[in-house]
């Protein structure tokens, strides 16, 4: 027997195969280890995860599951609207959030969390529909969004295969090793979804203001489409989703600092064309019209309200939030009953289907192994029948 | 289907598995099928162009061999050459010439304009046409017998590891291997896999990371002067090398897995001691093609000195044009030609100078000096290669030494900040170390006497670096545009 095994080992294929299997196993274990470190030390300490966790904790305390004002948008809203100054509100906005993500986020709130929202405030700044926010593929945080989207849904949007998405979601360390060495993003805190910014744009020189404002303009608009078609499509879908759930809808333009506006004005960007398209689109979905709160020029000459050229800091957030609450109260929006049949809609999560597949494999694998062993025994007994 | 995609890895694994399960005599057919599928994943319509080139060169090759009449041989030969070049011209150069003719006409106030074509450049056209022409020329010269099997010949032209960006194969080297597939060999298989891994490392970890800085600077030139321009240009030199040689390593590795040996395309080019040496180490298959089918037929160096220098310039100008239909590429080619002319004409003077200042006595210092000067000259020519327009290239040259500002595009998230930038520098140094080992000892020699666990550890580290630090953004290879 020992001689047979030794012969088999020395054969031309078994040794290299075993070496290859051992190699792959070690590689996988090391990858798994680094992935674990990444998830614990980078991913779960990031803004996105922290904000989602805080929202989950907040939701547990909410009884009934109802909020009066929900804010959606990108970093302008995330940093500019402080729910502490707007009773029974929550800030769902997030940096670099495009309307594809906003749509699925709203869908999650309504159908997974069964959250009752009276009024939704959607940001419509000049860059809100820009293709710069659609980079690299409209849904960048696959791991997060798989909690309330299916693999197929994400695959249709991003064009990535399900296998690639599975890798991105379960092994987020792949391609992101540099995050281990990047300095942690300084954020001062999150309160009811609001991201606090403490920097003060009034303390920098005019030259630095200009350079930063120009950098911001370039990021949003240079080589980009001002209206990305998929983002616009999902903007309209978001409005329709809110409308179908009898939610009052308000569109909001957040304030910018004067330097940024001077750069925008000097470039060939037609605000009129942009907002015509946005409002015409909104009216096609909401025939009864939509409220618009325009704060674009509100703090032109108040650099102390900004952390940079276009993001309010904590002082600006306080001033803006108080103004928003005051203006919304004056709109006298009524509370609407929610349509009961929509509460029954169930959304699928990519992790659910993953778990189902895993369970299937765990159940079927022993069966497959048992069948294979039986077949091998049968084959062996046919070759060596007992005399 | 790019090499650096999950789709390609799955495709290649399946293709290789079925290839080795099939009987030897049917393997070429399977390779042909997967090559057709591979090319069709880009733009299926351009399979027609590829088929036209294959049919044209196959039948003219047969006719050339079958015909006894020398005049008729020449006619078939020129039909083949002119038709293939006409296809290349139509898709790659027509619009360039049309634009320049229209510009000239407007300058001379002529009421004449040439309409432009809106045709997409078929991927790999420059490579497979050159490979087909190599076949026709070798058959015409009597160096190789025309291939009778149309399928095998088609496979020679469209063999998937090399169709997109070479190496440009020769019929005498590639066709026999395709006709006589080898049995599965573990050593060849693992050598191929290792070569592919090294190629992925160069492309995903080094090239695509350096590209972030290069694109940031070259995309916003007016914002930078001095050091950022120098750094971006040097980064581009390594980006281009790692991108192209990375692709070549993946191609050679994939072919090796299948038991086919492709020609080498690079030999540590940035350790060249002269421009002539550089062009024996960079894109070797293309330069060999130009040498054998343009330079030598023009007379090579066996003519008068003036004609010889003209031959050199002609080859480099054509090489520049081959790379792209843009004046920047032509100037890039011409600049390299001028470098060679200068080195030829001043060879004696430079040797005398080195002897006088005593540099010739210190071999290592002398070699280091030669490598540094060659690298600097090549980098200057890469400015034209990378710049989007002539005016951009001129801007860089005028401002590359003005100002010592260290204001650099590392703040932007896409570059990865200072850690990403420093990591890029580390990668370049690591690459140069590997190049020095390959040049002096040879990589396989260096590893051969190391214990198995060290070899295993090195391969695991390379793979981990690819998985952790690779830039997985489906960035196409630079040479795909040629």
Interface residues (C-beta under 8 A of the other chain):
Chain A: X12 X13 X16 X23 X26 X27 X30 X31 X34 X136 X161 X163 X164 X167 X173 X174 X175 X176 X177 X178 X181 X182 X183 X215 X218 X223
Chain B: X6 X7 X10 X186 X190 X219 X220 X412 X416 X417 X419 X420 X423 X456 X459 X460 X463 X464 X465 X467 X468 X469 X470 X471 X472 X473
